[in-house]
Amino acid sequence: MTSTRREWKGVPLDRVDEWQRVFSLCEGEGRLREPCPSCGKPELHRFYLVGRRLDPPTHGGRYVARGGLWEWCANCHVYEHSSALVPATWQPALVVDEDSLTAEPEAIQQAIEAASDDFTE
């Protein structure tokens, strides 16, 4: 796990449209195959924190909760954070300490790195 805190920055204004297009291609995936619109590396991630469940689900069952959304590049540390509808396809395989969450995805990236370390030992 990384002990040095990364410097996170918002999506550059000239990349916002492409950023949103790339993330819209695969709504429920945690790791995207597309290259980052900011740096070109295939290091894009998404994480939903499920908040209030929707009863009944909305948009024909497509969304099941309201919650938080983080989208970021693990290479260049560009990110966005917002409130969002959580898609029914979201299946988080990652355990994140919710008390450590902030608008920046640092705690989530650290959890990814810790999980990767567990698989390589």
Disulfide bonds with the S-S distance in Angstrom:
none
